[in-house]
């Protein structure tokens, strides 16, 4: 289902199958709803370079969330 104006955007590894340049462009695009419209971007990724784009990161380690 599509929600016309969601408060939260959930992105499961949005750059997983992309080369570095398109991945960077995708991350730049994902920052627009956050910075311009106050949307929360929830992103799951195993890539530490992608995680650096986040304002806050949590890590899942043996089933526990850590900072």
PDBQT receptor file of N, H, CA, C and O in Angstrom, charges set to zero:
ATOM      1  N   UNK A   1       0.845  -1.183   0.000  1.00  0.00    +0.000 N 
ATOM      2  CA  UNK A   1       0.000   0.000   0.000  1.00  0.00    +0.000 C 
ATOM      3  C   UNK A   1       0.884   1.237   0.000  1.00  0.00    +0.000 C 
ATOM      4  O   UNK A   1       1.958   1.244   0.601  1.00  0.00    +0.000 OA
ATOM      5  N   UNK A   2       0.434   2.260  -0.665  1.00  0.00    +0.000 N 
ATOM      6  H   UNK A   2      -0.439   2.254  -1.153  1.00  0.00    +0.000 HD
ATOM      7  CA  UNK A   2       1.151   3.522  -0.681  1.00  0.00    +0.000 C 
ATOM      8  C   UNK A   2       0.449   4.521   0.220  1.00  0.00    +0.000 C 
ATOM      9  O   UNK A   2      -0.773   4.666   0.180  1.00  0.00    +0.000 OA
ATOM     10  N   UNK A   3       1.233   5.200   1.024  1.00  0.00    +0.000 N 
ATOM     11  H   UNK A   3       2.225   5.082   1.056  1.00  0.00    +0.000 HD
ATOM     12  CA  UNK A   3       0.707   6.230   1.912  1.00  0.00    +0.000 C 
ATOM     13  C   UNK A   3       1.085   7.578   1.300  1.00  0.00    +0.000 C 
ATOM     14  O   UNK A   3       2.255   7.807   0.994  1.00  0.00    +0.000 OA
ATOM     15  N   UNK A   4       0.109   8.473   1.118  1.00  0.00    +0.000 N 
ATOM     16  H   UNK A   4      -0.841   8.286   1.366  1.00  0.00    +0.000 HD
ATOM     17  CA  UNK A   4       0.381   9.715   0.406  1.00  0.00    +0.000 C 
ATOM     18  C   UNK A   4       1.415  10.633   1.079  1.00  0.00    +0.000 C 
ATOM     19  O   UNK A   4       2.188  11.290   0.382  1.00  0.00    +0.000 OA
ATOM     20  N   UNK A   5       1.442  10.688   2.391  1.00  0.00    +0.000 N 
ATOM     21  H   UNK A   5       0.814  10.154   2.957  1.00  0.00    +0.000 HD
ATOM     22  CA  UNK A   5       2.362  11.593   3.082  1.00  0.00    +0.000 C 
ATOM     23  C   UNK A   5       2.836  10.929   4.375  1.00  0.00    +0.000 C 
ATOM     24  O   UNK A   5       2.408  11.324   5.459  1.00  0.00    +0.000 OA
ATOM     25  N   UNK A   6       3.717   9.922   4.277  1.00  0.00    +0.000 N 
ATOM     26  H   UNK A   6       4.064   9.601   3.396  1.00  0.00    +0.000 HD
ATOM     27  CA  UNK A   6       4.126   9.191   5.477  1.00  0.00    +0.000 C 
ATOM     28  C   UNK A   6       5.033  10.026   6.376  1.00  0.00    +0.000 C 
ATOM     29  O   UNK A   6       5.776  10.880   5.894  1.00  0.00    +0.000 OA
ATOM     30  N   UNK A   7       4.971   9.779   7.679  1.00  0.00    +0.000 N 
ATOM     31  H   UNK A   7       4.367   9.085   8.071  1.00  0.00    +0.000 HD
ATOM     32  CA  UNK A   7       5.870  10.443   8.622  1.00  0.00    +0.000 C 
ATOM     33  C   UNK A   7       7.226   9.746   8.666  1.00  0.00    +0.000 C 
ATOM     34  O   UNK A   7       8.245  10.369   8.964  1.00  0.00    +0.000 OA
ATOM     35  N   UNK A   8       7.227   8.443   8.364  1.00  0.00    +0.000 N 
ATOM     36  H   UNK A   8       6.399   7.937   8.122  1.00  0.00    +0.000 HD
ATOM     37  CA  UNK A   8       8.447   7.640   8.413  1.00  0.00    +0.000 C 
ATOM     38  C   UNK A   8       8.631   6.923   7.084  1.00  0.00    +0.000 C 
ATOM     39  O   UNK A   8       7.691   6.333   6.551  1.00  0.00    +0.000 OA
ATOM     40  N   UNK A   9       9.853   6.979   6.550  1.00  0.00    +0.000 N 
ATOM     41  H   UNK A   9      10.617   7.459   6.982  1.00  0.00    +0.000 HD
ATOM     42  CA  UNK A   9      10.200   6.228   5.350  1.00  0.00    +0.000 C 
ATOM     43  C   UNK A   9      11.112   5.082   5.779  1.00  0.00    +0.000 C 
ATOM     44  O   UNK A   9      12.194   5.326   6.312  1.00  0.00    +0.000 OA
ATOM     45  N   UNK A  10      10.697   3.852   5.559  1.00  0.00    +0.000 N 
ATOM     46  H   UNK A  10       9.818   3.654   5.126  1.00  0.00    +0.000 HD
ATOM     47  CA  UNK A  10      11.496   2.679   5.913  1.00  0.00    +0.000 C 
ATOM     48  C   UNK A  10      12.230   2.200   4.666  1.00  0.00    +0.000 C 
ATOM     49  O   UNK A  10      11.607   1.893   3.650  1.00  0.00    +0.000 OA
ATOM     50  N   UNK A  11      13.555   2.137   4.748  1.00  0.00    +0.000 N 
ATOM     51  H   UNK A  11      14.061   2.386   5.573  1.00  0.00    +0.000 HD
ATOM     52  CA  UNK A  11      14.386   1.774   3.605  1.00  0.00    +0.000 C 
ATOM     53  C   UNK A  11      15.273   0.595   3.994  1.00  0.00    +0.000 C 
ATOM     54  O   UNK A  11      16.164   0.733   4.832  1.00  0.00    +0.000 OA
ATOM     55  N   UNK A  12      15.034  -0.543   3.395  1.00  0.00    +0.000 N 
ATOM     56  H   UNK A  12      14.311  -0.655   2.714  1.00  0.00    +0.000 HD
ATOM     57  CA  UNK A  12      15.831  -1.734   3.665  1.00  0.00    +0.000 C 
ATOM     58  C   UNK A  12      16.980  -1.810   2.660  1.00  0.00    +0.000 C 
ATOM     59  O   UNK A  12      16.785  -2.187   1.505  1.00  0.00    +0.000 OA
ATOM     60  N   UNK A  13      18.167  -1.450   3.115  1.00  0.00    +0.000 N 
ATOM     61  H   UNK A  13      18.325  -1.143   4.054  1.00  0.00    +0.000 HD
ATOM     62  CA  UNK A  13      19.382  -1.467   2.302  1.00  0.00    +0.000 C 
ATOM     63  C   UNK A  13      19.154  -0.803   0.935  1.00  0.00    +0.000 C 
ATOM     64  O   UNK A  13      19.281  -1.456  -0.100  1.00  0.00    +0.000 OA
ATOM     65  N   UNK A  14      18.816   0.500   0.933  1.00  0.00    +0.000 N 
ATOM     66  H   UNK A  14      18.713   1.031   1.774  1.00  0.00    +0.000 HD
ATOM     67  CA  UNK A  14      18.442   1.170  -0.314  1.00  0.00    +0.000 C 
ATOM     68  C   UNK A  14      19.559   1.271  -1.351  1.00  0.00    +0.000 C 
ATOM     69  O   UNK A  14      19.291   1.547  -2.520  1.00  0.00    +0.000 OA
ATOM     70  N   UNK A  15      20.800   1.052  -0.939  1.00  0.00    +0.000 N 
ATOM     71  H   UNK A  15      21.018   0.828   0.011  1.00  0.00    +0.000 HD
ATOM     72  CA  UNK A  15      21.915   1.155  -1.881  1.00  0.00    +0.000 C 
ATOM     73  C   UNK A  15      22.596  -0.187  -2.112  1.00  0.00    +0.000 C 
ATOM     74  O   UNK A  15      23.677  -0.231  -2.699  1.00  0.00    +0.000 OA
ATOM     75  N   UNK A  16      21.996  -1.269  -1.670  1.00  0.00    +0.000 N 
ATOM     76  H   UNK A  16      21.117  -1.233  -1.193  1.00  0.00    +0.000 HD
ATOM     77  CA  UNK A  16      22.621  -2.587  -1.698  1.00  0.00    +0.000 C 
ATOM     78  C   UNK A  16      23.084  -3.069  -3.056  1.00  0.00    +0.000 C 
ATOM     79  O   UNK A  16      24.136  -3.701  -3.145  1.00  0.00    +0.000 OA
ATOM     80  N   UNK A  17      22.349  -2.801  -4.106  1.00  0.00    +0.000 N 
ATOM     81  H   UNK A  17      21.494  -2.288  -4.033  1.00  0.00    +0.000 HD
ATOM     82  CA  UNK A  17      22.707  -3.293  -5.440  1.00  0.00    +0.000 C 
ATOM     83  C   UNK A  17      23.227  -2.190  -6.357  1.00  0.00    +0.000 C 
ATOM     84  O   UNK A  17      23.238  -2.342  -7.579  1.00  0.00    +0.000 OA
ATOM     85  N   UNK A  18      23.656  -1.082  -5.761  1.00  0.00    +0.000 N 
ATOM     86  H   UNK A  18      23.646  -0.958  -4.768  1.00  0.00    +0.000 HD
ATOM     87  CA  UNK A  18      24.110   0.049  -6.570  1.00  0.00    +0.000 C 
ATOM     88  C   UNK A  18      25.622   0.229  -6.471  1.00  0.00    +0.000 C 
ATOM     89  O   UNK A  18      26.231  -0.117  -5.459  1.00  0.00    +0.000 OA
ATOM     90  N   UNK A  19      26.216   0.768  -7.523  1.00  0.00    +0.000 N 
ATOM     91  H   UNK A  19      25.721   1.049  -8.345  1.00  0.00    +0.000 HD
ATOM     92  CA  UNK A  19      27.615   1.179  -7.480  1.00  0.00    +0.000 C 
ATOM     93  C   UNK A  19      27.715   2.415  -6.598  1.00  0.00    +0.000 C 
ATOM     94  O   UNK A  19      26.699   3.015  -6.249  1.00  0.00    +0.000 OA
ATOM     95  N   UNK A  20      28.924   2.793  -6.241  1.00  0.00    +0.000 N 
ATOM     96  H   UNK A  20      29.750   2.306  -6.525  1.00  0.00    +0.000 HD
ATOM     97  CA  UNK A  20      29.131   3.889  -5.275  1.00  0.00    +0.000 C 
ATOM     98  C   UNK A  20      28.506   5.212  -5.722  1.00  0.00    +0.000 C 
ATOM     99  O   UNK A  20      27.870   5.870  -4.898  1.00  0.00    +0.000 OA
ATOM    100  N   UNK A  21      28.650   5.633  -6.968  1.00  0.00    +0.000 N 
ATOM    101  H   UNK A  21      29.167   5.099  -7.637  1.00  0.00    +0.000 HD
ATOM    102  CA  UNK A  21      28.112   6.920  -7.409  1.00  0.00    +0.000 C 
ATOM    103  C   UNK A  21      26.583   6.955  -7.352  1.00  0.00    +0.000 C 
ATOM    104  O   UNK A  21      26.028   7.881  -6.761  1.00  0.00    +0.000 OA
ATOM    105  N   UNK A  22      25.876   5.977  -7.945  1.00  0.00    +0.000 N 
ATOM    106  H   UNK A  22      26.327   5.224  -8.425  1.00  0.00    +0.000 HD
ATOM    107  CA  UNK A  22      24.413   5.994  -7.805  1.00  0.00    +0.000 C 
ATOM    108  C   UNK A  22      23.965   5.837  -6.347  1.00  0.00    +0.000 C 
ATOM    109  O   UNK A  22      22.925   6.366  -5.955  1.00  0.00    +0.000 OA
ATOM    110  N   UNK A  23      24.744   5.114  -5.554  1.00  0.00    +0.000 N 
ATOM    111  H   UNK A  23      25.589   4.684  -5.872  1.00  0.00    +0.000 HD
ATOM    112  CA  UNK A  23      24.397   4.953  -4.139  1.00  0.00    +0.000 C 
ATOM    113  C   UNK A  23      24.466   6.302  -3.430  1.00  0.00    +0.000 C 
ATOM    114  O   UNK A  23      23.586   6.636  -2.637  1.00  0.00    +0.000 OA
ATOM    115  N   UNK A  24      25.499   7.068  -3.712  1.00  0.00    +0.000 N 
ATOM    116  H   UNK A  24      26.214   6.797  -4.356  1.00  0.00    +0.000 HD
ATOM    117  CA  UNK A  24      25.642   8.388  -3.110  1.00  0.00    +0.000 C 
ATOM    118  C   UNK A  24      24.492   9.308  -3.522  1.00  0.00    +0.000 C 
ATOM    119  O   UNK A  24      23.970  10.063  -2.702  1.00  0.00    +0.000 OA
ATOM    120  N   UNK A  25      24.103   9.240  -4.789  1.00  0.00    +0.000 N 
ATOM    121  H   UNK A  25      24.527   8.627  -5.455  1.00  0.00    +0.000 HD
ATOM    122  CA  UNK A  25      22.973  10.047  -5.271  1.00  0.00    +0.000 C 
ATOM    123  C   UNK A  25      21.674   9.636  -4.580  1.00  0.00    +0.000 C 
ATOM    124  O   UNK A  25      20.852  10.487  -4.239  1.00  0.00    +0.000 OA
ATOM    125  N   UNK A  26      21.492   8.340  -4.374  1.00  0.00    +0.000 N 
ATOM    126  H   UNK A  26      22.160   7.648  -4.651  1.00  0.00    +0.000 HD
ATOM    127  CA  UNK A  26      20.294   7.843  -3.682  1.00  0.00    +0.000 C 
ATOM    128  C   UNK A  26      20.258   8.354  -2.251  1.00  0.00    +0.000 C 
ATOM    129  O   UNK A  26      19.205   8.781  -1.776  1.00  0.00    +0.000 OA
ATOM    130  N   UNK A  27      21.385   8.317  -1.559  1.00  0.00    +0.000 N 
ATOM    131  H   UNK A  27      22.240   7.970  -1.945  1.00  0.00    +0.000 HD
ATOM    132  CA  UNK A  27      21.445   8.809  -0.183  1.00  0.00    +0.000 C 
ATOM    133  C   UNK A  27      21.173  10.312  -0.128  1.00  0.00    +0.000 C 
ATOM    134  O   UNK A  27      20.506  10.791   0.789  1.00  0.00    +0.000 OA
ATOM    135  N   UNK A  28      21.686  11.050  -1.103  1.00  0.00    +0.000 N 
ATOM    136  H   UNK A  28      22.228  10.660  -1.848  1.00  0.00    +0.000 HD
ATOM    137  CA  UNK A  28      21.396  12.488  -1.165  1.00  0.00    +0.000 C 
ATOM    138  C   UNK A  28      19.898  12.731  -1.325  1.00  0.00    +0.000 C 
ATOM    139  O   UNK A  28      19.336  13.620  -0.686  1.00  0.00    +0.000 OA
ATOM    140  N   UNK A  29      19.257  11.940  -2.176  1.00  0.00    +0.000 N 
ATOM    141  H   UNK A  29      19.713  11.217  -2.695  1.00  0.00    +0.000 HD
ATOM    142  CA  UNK A  29      17.802  12.070  -2.376  1.00  0.00    +0.000 C 
ATOM    143  C   UNK A  29      17.026  11.724  -1.116  1.00  0.00    +0.000 C 
ATOM    144  O   UNK A  29      16.012  12.356  -0.820  1.00  0.00    +0.000 OA
ATOM    145  N   UNK A  30      17.489  10.731  -0.374  1.00  0.00    +0.000 N 
ATOM    146  H   UNK A  30      18.313  10.218  -0.614  1.00  0.00    +0.000 HD
ATOM    147  CA  UNK A  30      16.802  10.349   0.858  1.00  0.00    +0.000 C 
ATOM    148  C   UNK A  30      16.900  11.418   1.940  1.00  0.00    +0.000 C 
ATOM    149  O   UNK A  30      16.061  11.460   2.840  1.00  0.00    +0.000 OA
ATOM    150  N   UNK A  31      17.903  12.276   1.867  1.00  0.00    +0.000 N 
ATOM    151  H   UNK A  31      18.585  12.242   1.136  1.00  0.00    +0.000 HD
ATOM    152  CA  UNK A  31      18.042  13.328   2.872  1.00  0.00    +0.000 C 
ATOM    153  C   UNK A  31      17.040  14.464   2.662  1.00  0.00    +0.000 C 
ATOM    154  O   UNK A  31      16.750  15.204   3.602  1.00  0.00    +0.000 OA
ATOM    155  N   UNK A  32      16.513  14.613   1.463  1.00  0.00    +0.000 N 
ATOM    156  H   UNK A  32      16.749  14.011   0.700  1.00  0.00    +0.000 HD
ATOM    157  CA  UNK A  32      15.582  15.710   1.169  1.00  0.00    +0.000 C 
ATOM    158  C   UNK A  32      14.301  15.633   1.993  1.00  0.00    +0.000 C 
ATOM    159  O   UNK A  32      13.917  16.635   2.597  1.00  0.00    +0.000 OA
ATOM    160  N   UNK A  33      13.619  14.480   2.045  1.00  0.00    +0.000 N 
ATOM    161  H   UNK A  33      13.930  13.666   1.555  1.00  0.00    +0.000 HD
ATOM    162  CA  UNK A  33      12.397  14.453   2.867  1.00  0.00    +0.000 C 
ATOM    163  C   UNK A  33      12.672  14.739   4.342  1.00  0.00    +0.000 C 
ATOM    164  O   UNK A  33      11.824  15.294   5.041  1.00  0.00    +0.000 OA
ATOM    165  N   UNK A  34      13.856  14.360   4.807  1.00  0.00    +0.000 N 
ATOM    166  H   UNK A  34      14.545  13.909   4.239  1.00  0.00    +0.000 HD
ATOM    167  CA  UNK A  34      14.207  14.612   6.203  1.00  0.00    +0.000 C 
ATOM    168  C   UNK A  34      14.492  16.085   6.435  1.00  0.00    +0.000 C 
ATOM    169  O   UNK A  34      13.914  16.695   7.334  1.00  0.00    +0.000 OA
ATOM    170  N   UNK A  35      15.372  16.659   5.638  1.00  0.00    +0.000 N 
ATOM    171  H   UNK A  35      15.841  16.164   4.907  1.00  0.00    +0.000 HD
ATOM    172  CA  UNK A  35      15.775  18.048   5.874  1.00  0.00    +0.000 C 
ATOM    173  C   UNK A  35      14.695  19.055   5.482  1.00  0.00    +0.000 C 
ATOM    174  O   UNK A  35      14.530  20.071   6.159  1.00  0.00    +0.000 OA
ATOM    175  N   UNK A  36      13.964  18.795   4.413  1.00  0.00    +0.000 N 
ATOM    176  H   UNK A  36      14.098  17.970   3.864  1.00  0.00    +0.000 HD
ATOM    177  CA  UNK A  36      12.983  19.768   3.930  1.00  0.00    +0.000 C 
ATOM    178  C   UNK A  36      11.584  19.574   4.514  1.00  0.00    +0.000 C 
ATOM    179  O   UNK A  36      10.810  20.527   4.596  1.00  0.00    +0.000 OA
ATOM    180  N   UNK A  37      11.258  18.345   4.921  1.00  0.00    +0.000 N 
ATOM    181  H   UNK A  37      11.887  17.571   4.855  1.00  0.00    +0.000 HD
ATOM    182  CA  UNK A  37       9.887  18.062   5.348  1.00  0.00    +0.000 C 
ATOM    183  C   UNK A  37       9.792  17.399   6.721  1.00  0.00    +0.000 C 
ATOM    184  O   UNK A  37       8.695  17.054   7.163  1.00  0.00    +0.000 OA
ATOM    185  N   UNK A  38      10.923  17.215   7.400  1.00  0.00    +0.000 N 
ATOM    186  H   UNK A  38      11.814  17.495   7.041  1.00  0.00    +0.000 HD
ATOM    187  CA  UNK A  38      10.918  16.661   8.753  1.00  0.00    +0.000 C 
ATOM    188  C   UNK A  38      10.547  15.196   8.838  1.00  0.00    +0.000 C 
ATOM    189  O   UNK A  38      10.143  14.725   9.901  1.00  0.00    +0.000 OA
ATOM    190  N   UNK A  39      10.674  14.473   7.754  1.00  0.00    +0.000 N 
ATOM    191  H   UNK A  39      11.003  14.856   6.890  1.00  0.00    +0.000 HD
ATOM    192  CA  UNK A  39      10.336  13.039   7.750  1.00  0.00    +0.000 C 
ATOM    193  C   UNK A  39      11.448  12.237   8.421  1.00  0.00    +0.000 C 
ATOM    194  O   UNK A  39      12.622  12.596   8.330  1.00  0.00    +0.000 OA
ATOM    195  N   UNK A  40      11.080  11.172   9.082  1.00  0.00    +0.000 N 
ATOM    196  H   UNK A  40      10.126  10.881   9.156  1.00  0.00    +0.000 HD
ATOM    197  CA  UNK A  40      12.038  10.255   9.678  1.00  0.00    +0.000 C 
ATOM    198  C   UNK A  40      12.415   9.222   8.628  1.00  0.00    +0.000 C 
ATOM    199  O   UNK A  40      11.546   8.639   7.980  1.00  0.00    +0.000 OA
ATOM    200  N   UNK A  41      13.710   9.000   8.464  1.00  0.00    +0.000 N 
ATOM    201  H   UNK A  41      14.416   9.474   8.990  1.00  0.00    +0.000 HD
ATOM    202  CA  UNK A  41      14.201   8.000   7.519  1.00  0.00    +0.000 C 
ATOM    203  C   UNK A  41      14.784   6.862   8.350  1.00  0.00    +0.000 C 
ATOM    204  O   UNK A  41      15.799   7.037   9.025  1.00  0.00    +0.000 OA
ATOM    205  N   UNK A  42      14.151   5.714   8.301  1.00  0.00    +0.000 N 
ATOM    206  H   UNK A  42      13.327   5.572   7.752  1.00  0.00    +0.000 HD
ATOM    207  CA  UNK A  42      14.637   4.519   8.986  1.00  0.00    +0.000 C 
ATOM    208  C   UNK A  42      15.305   3.652   7.932  1.00  0.00    +0.000 C 
ATOM    209  O   UNK A  42      14.654   3.167   7.007  1.00  0.00    +0.000 OA
ATOM    210  N   UNK A  43      16.611   3.464   8.080  1.00  0.00    +0.000 N 
ATOM    211  H   UNK A  43      17.140   3.858   8.832  1.00  0.00    +0.000 HD
ATOM    212  CA  UNK A  43      17.359   2.764   7.047  1.00  0.00    +0.000 C 
ATOM    213  C   UNK A  43      18.146   1.613   7.679  1.00  0.00    +0.000 C 
ATOM    214  O   UNK A  43      18.859   1.797   8.666  1.00  0.00    +0.000 OA
ATOM    215  N   UNK A  44      18.002   0.446   7.099  1.00  0.00    +0.000 N 
ATOM    216  H   UNK A  44      17.423   0.297   6.297  1.00  0.00    +0.000 HD
ATOM    217  CA  UNK A  44      18.769  -0.721   7.519  1.00  0.00    +0.000 C 
ATOM    218  C   UNK A  44      19.852  -0.970   6.484  1.00  0.00    +0.000 C 
ATOM    219  O   UNK A  44      19.573  -1.008   5.285  1.00  0.00    +0.000 OA
ATOM    220  N   UNK A  45      21.096  -1.143   6.945  1.00  0.00    +0.000 N 
ATOM    221  H   UNK A  45      21.323  -1.112   7.918  1.00  0.00    +0.000 HD
ATOM    222  CA  UNK A  45      22.185  -1.384   6.009  1.00  0.00    +0.000 C 
ATOM    223  C   UNK A  45      23.344  -2.075   6.717  1.00  0.00    +0.000 C 
ATOM    224  O   UNK A  45      23.615  -1.793   7.884  1.00  0.00    +0.000 OA
ATOM    225  N   UNK A  46      24.023  -2.971   6.025  1.00  0.00    +0.000 N 
ATOM    226  H   UNK A  46      23.803  -3.200   5.077  1.00  0.00    +0.000 HD
ATOM    227  CA  UNK A  46      25.243  -3.548   6.581  1.00  0.00    +0.000 C 
ATOM    228  C   UNK A  46      26.485  -2.730   6.196  1.00  0.00    +0.000 C 
ATOM    229  O   UNK A  46      27.586  -3.031   6.656  1.00  0.00    +0.000 OA
ATOM    230  N   UNK A  47      26.316  -1.704   5.359  1.00  0.00    +0.000 N 
ATOM    231  H   UNK A  47      25.421  -1.460   4.985  1.00  0.00    +0.000 HD
ATOM    232  CA  UNK A  47      27.428  -0.927   4.819  1.00  0.00    +0.000 C 
ATOM    233  C   UNK A  47      27.781   0.237   5.755  1.00  0.00    +0.000 C 
ATOM    234  O   UNK A  47      26.967   1.146   5.915  1.00  0.00    +0.000 OA
ATOM    235  N   UNK A  48      28.963   0.238   6.375  1.00  0.00    +0.000 N 
ATOM    236  H   UNK A  48      29.625  -0.500   6.245  1.00  0.00    +0.000 HD
ATOM    237  CA  UNK A  48      29.334   1.331   7.285  1.00  0.00    +0.000 C 
ATOM    238  C   UNK A  48      29.445   2.686   6.595  1.00  0.00    +0.000 C 
ATOM    239  O   UNK A  48      29.228   3.716   7.232  1.00  0.00    +0.000 OA
ATOM    240  N   UNK A  49      29.779   2.706   5.307  1.00  0.00    +0.000 N 
ATOM    241  H   UNK A  49      29.955   1.869   4.789  1.00  0.00    +0.000 HD
ATOM    242  CA  UNK A  49      29.852   3.975   4.566  1.00  0.00    +0.000 C 
ATOM    243  C   UNK A  49      28.457   4.588   4.446  1.00  0.00    +0.000 C 
ATOM    244  O   UNK A  49      28.288   5.796   4.612  1.00  0.00    +0.000 OA
ATOM    245  N   UNK A  50      27.479   3.763   4.163  1.00  0.00    +0.000 N 
ATOM    246  H   UNK A  50      27.617   2.782   4.028  1.00  0.00    +0.000 HD
ATOM    247  CA  UNK A  50      26.092   4.241   4.075  1.00  0.00    +0.000 C 
ATOM    248  C   UNK A  50      25.605   4.700   5.445  1.00  0.00    +0.000 C 
ATOM    249  O   UNK A  50      24.911   5.711   5.553  1.00  0.00    +0.000 OA
ATOM    250  N   UNK A  51      25.963   3.967   6.483  1.00  0.00    +0.000 N 
ATOM    251  H   UNK A  51      26.527   3.146   6.396  1.00  0.00    +0.000 HD
ATOM    252  CA  UNK A  51      25.536   4.317   7.845  1.00  0.00    +0.000 C 
ATOM    253  C   UNK A  51      26.069   5.685   8.279  1.00  0.00    +0.000 C 
ATOM    254  O   UNK A  51      25.461   6.341   9.125  1.00  0.00    +0.000 OA
ATOM    255  N   UNK A  52      27.193   6.120   7.713  1.00  0.00    +0.000 N 
ATOM    256  H   UNK A  52      27.686   5.587   7.026  1.00  0.00    +0.000 HD
ATOM    257  CA  UNK A  52      27.761   7.424   8.071  1.00  0.00    +0.000 C 
ATOM    258  C   UNK A  52      26.858   8.582   7.658  1.00  0.00    +0.000 C 
ATOM    259  O   UNK A  52      27.012   9.688   8.176  1.00  0.00    +0.000 OA
ATOM    260  N   UNK A  53      25.928   8.358   6.745  1.00  0.00    +0.000 N 
ATOM    261  H   UNK A  53      25.803   7.459   6.324  1.00  0.00    +0.000 HD
ATOM    262  CA  UNK A  53      24.994   9.410   6.336  1.00  0.00    +0.000 C 
ATOM    263  C   UNK A  53      23.953   9.690   7.420  1.00  0.00    +0.000 C 
ATOM    264  O   UNK A  53      23.291  10.728   7.389  1.00  0.00    +0.000 OA
ATOM    265  N   UNK A  54      23.809   8.787   8.361  1.00  0.00    +0.000 N 
ATOM    266  H   UNK A  54      24.347   7.944   8.386  1.00  0.00    +0.000 HD
ATOM    267  CA  UNK A  54      22.764   8.912   9.384  1.00  0.00    +0.000 C 
ATOM    268  C   UNK A  54      23.151   9.894  10.482  1.00  0.00    +0.000 C 
ATOM    269  O   UNK A  54      24.327  10.054  10.810  1.00  0.00    +0.000 OA
ATOM    270  N   UNK A  55      22.140  10.546  11.039  1.00  0.00    +0.000 N 
ATOM    271  H   UNK A  55      21.185  10.416  10.772  1.00  0.00    +0.000 HD
ATOM    272  CA  UNK A  55      22.356  11.408  12.198  1.00  0.00    +0.000 C 
ATOM    273  C   UNK A  55      22.505  10.574  13.462  1.00  0.00    +0.000 C 
ATOM    274  O   UNK A  55      23.188  10.969  14.407  1.00  0.00    +0.000 OA
ATOM    275  N   UNK A  56      21.859   9.419  13.463  1.00  0.00    +0.000 N 
ATOM    276  H   UNK A  56      21.305   9.098  12.696  1.00  0.00    +0.000 HD
ATOM    277  CA  UNK A  56      21.907   8.509  14.617  1.00  0.00    +0.000 C 
ATOM    278  C   UNK A  56      21.996   7.083  14.090  1.00  0.00    +0.000 C 
ATOM    279  O   UNK A  56      21.298   6.720  13.144  1.00  0.00    +0.000 OA
ATOM    280  N   UNK A  57      22.846   6.287  14.697  1.00  0.00    +0.000 N 
ATOM    281  H   UNK A  57      23.413   6.582  15.465  1.00  0.00    +0.000 HD
ATOM    282  CA  UNK A  57      22.954   4.881  14.295  1.00  0.00    +0.000 C 
ATOM    283  C   UNK A  57      22.787   3.978  15.492  1.00  0.00    +0.000 C 
ATOM    284  O   UNK A  57      23.224   4.296  16.598  1.00  0.00    +0.000 OA
ATOM    285  N   UNK A  58      22.159   2.863  15.261  1.00  0.00    +0.000 N 
ATOM    286  H   UNK A  58      21.805   2.604  14.363  1.00  0.00    +0.000 HD
ATOM    287  CA  UNK A  58      22.041   1.788  16.244  1.00  0.00    +0.000 C 
ATOM    288  C   UNK A  58      22.592   0.536  15.597  1.00  0.00    +0.000 C 
ATOM    289  O   UNK A  58      22.490   0.365  14.382  1.00  0.00    +0.000 OA
ATOM    290  N   UNK A  59      23.169  -0.331  16.389  1.00  0.00    +0.000 N 
ATOM    291  H   UNK A  59      23.252  -0.192  17.376  1.00  0.00    +0.000 HD
ATOM    292  CA  UNK A  59      23.730  -1.570  15.874  1.00  0.00    +0.000 C 
ATOM    293  C   UNK A  59      23.007  -2.744  16.507  1.00  0.00    +0.000 C 
ATOM    294  O   UNK A  59      22.704  -2.726  17.700  1.00  0.00    +0.000 OA
ATOM    295  N   UNK A  60      22.735  -3.757  15.712  1.00  0.00    +0.000 N 
ATOM    296  H   UNK A  60      22.981  -3.772  14.743  1.00  0.00    +0.000 HD
ATOM    297  CA  UNK A  60      22.127  -4.983  16.210  1.00  0.00    +0.000 C 
ATOM    298  C   UNK A  60      23.254  -5.992  16.395  1.00  0.00    +0.000 C 
ATOM    299  O   UNK A  60      23.893  -6.408  15.429  1.00  0.00    +0.000 OA
ATOM    300  N   UNK A  61      23.491  -6.381  17.643  1.00  0.00    +0.000 N 
ATOM    301  H   UNK A  61      22.972  -6.043  18.429  1.00  0.00    +0.000 HD
ATOM    302  CA  UNK A  61      24.584  -7.293  17.968  1.00  0.00    +0.000 C 
ATOM    303  C   UNK A  61      24.047  -8.422  18.828  1.00  0.00    +0.000 C 
ATOM    304  O   UNK A  61      23.652  -8.208  19.974  1.00  0.00    +0.000 OA
ATOM    305  N   UNK A  62      24.033  -9.618  18.274  1.00  0.00    +0.000 N 
ATOM    306  H   UNK A  62      24.354  -9.793  17.343  1.00  0.00    +0.000 HD
ATOM    307  CA  UNK A  62      23.500 -10.796  18.982  1.00  0.00    +0.000 C 
ATOM    308  C   UNK A  62      22.082 -10.573  19.506  1.00  0.00    +0.000 C 
ATOM    309  O   UNK A  62      21.750 -10.972  20.622  1.00  0.00    +0.000 OA
ATOM    310  N   UNK A  63      21.257  -9.933  18.689  1.00  0.00    +0.000 N 
ATOM    311  H   UNK A  63      21.526  -9.609  17.782  1.00  0.00    +0.000 HD
ATOM    312  CA  UNK A  63      19.865  -9.731  19.041  1.00  0.00    +0.000 C 
ATOM    313  C   UNK A  63      19.601  -8.529  19.945  1.00  0.00    +0.000 C 
ATOM    314  O   UNK A  63      18.463  -8.316  20.364  1.00  0.00    +0.000 OA
ATOM    315  N   UNK A  64      20.631  -7.741  20.253  1.00  0.00    +0.000 N 
ATOM    316  H   UNK A  64      21.555  -7.915  19.913  1.00  0.00    +0.000 HD
ATOM    317  CA  UNK A  64      20.458  -6.577  21.119  1.00  0.00    +0.000 C 
ATOM    318  C   UNK A  64      20.847  -5.314  20.360  1.00  0.00    +0.000 C 
ATOM    319  O   UNK A  64      21.849  -5.284  19.647  1.00  0.00    +0.000 OA
ATOM    320  N   UNK A  65      20.026  -4.260  20.530  1.00  0.00    +0.000 N 
ATOM    321  H   UNK A  65      19.212  -4.284  21.110  1.00  0.00    +0.000 HD
ATOM    322  CA  UNK A  65      20.339  -2.969  19.933  1.00  0.00    +0.000 C 
ATOM    323  C   UNK A  65      21.340  -2.226  20.822  1.00  0.00    +0.000 C 
ATOM    324  O   UNK A  65      21.158  -2.123  22.035  1.00  0.00    +0.000 OA
ATOM    325  N   UNK A  66      22.398  -1.711  20.192  1.00  0.00    +0.000 N 
ATOM    326  H   UNK A  66      22.546  -1.794  19.207  1.00  0.00    +0.000 HD
ATOM    327  CA  UNK A  66      23.391  -0.934  20.921  1.00  0.00    +0.000 C 
ATOM    328  C   UNK A  66      23.674   0.342  20.142  1.00  0.00    +0.000 C 
ATOM    329  O   UNK A  66      23.420   0.412  18.939  1.00  0.00    +0.000 OA
ATOM    330  N   UNK A  67      24.196   1.341  20.824  1.00  0.00    +0.000 N 
ATOM    331  H   UNK A  67      24.402   1.284  21.801  1.00  0.00    +0.000 HD
ATOM    332  CA  UNK A  67      24.572   2.603  20.167  1.00  0.00    +0.000 C 
ATOM    333  C   UNK A  67      25.922   2.488  19.537  1.00  0.00    +0.000 C 
ATOM    334  O   UNK A  67      26.407   3.448  18.938  1.00  0.00    +0.000 OA
TER     335      UNK A  67
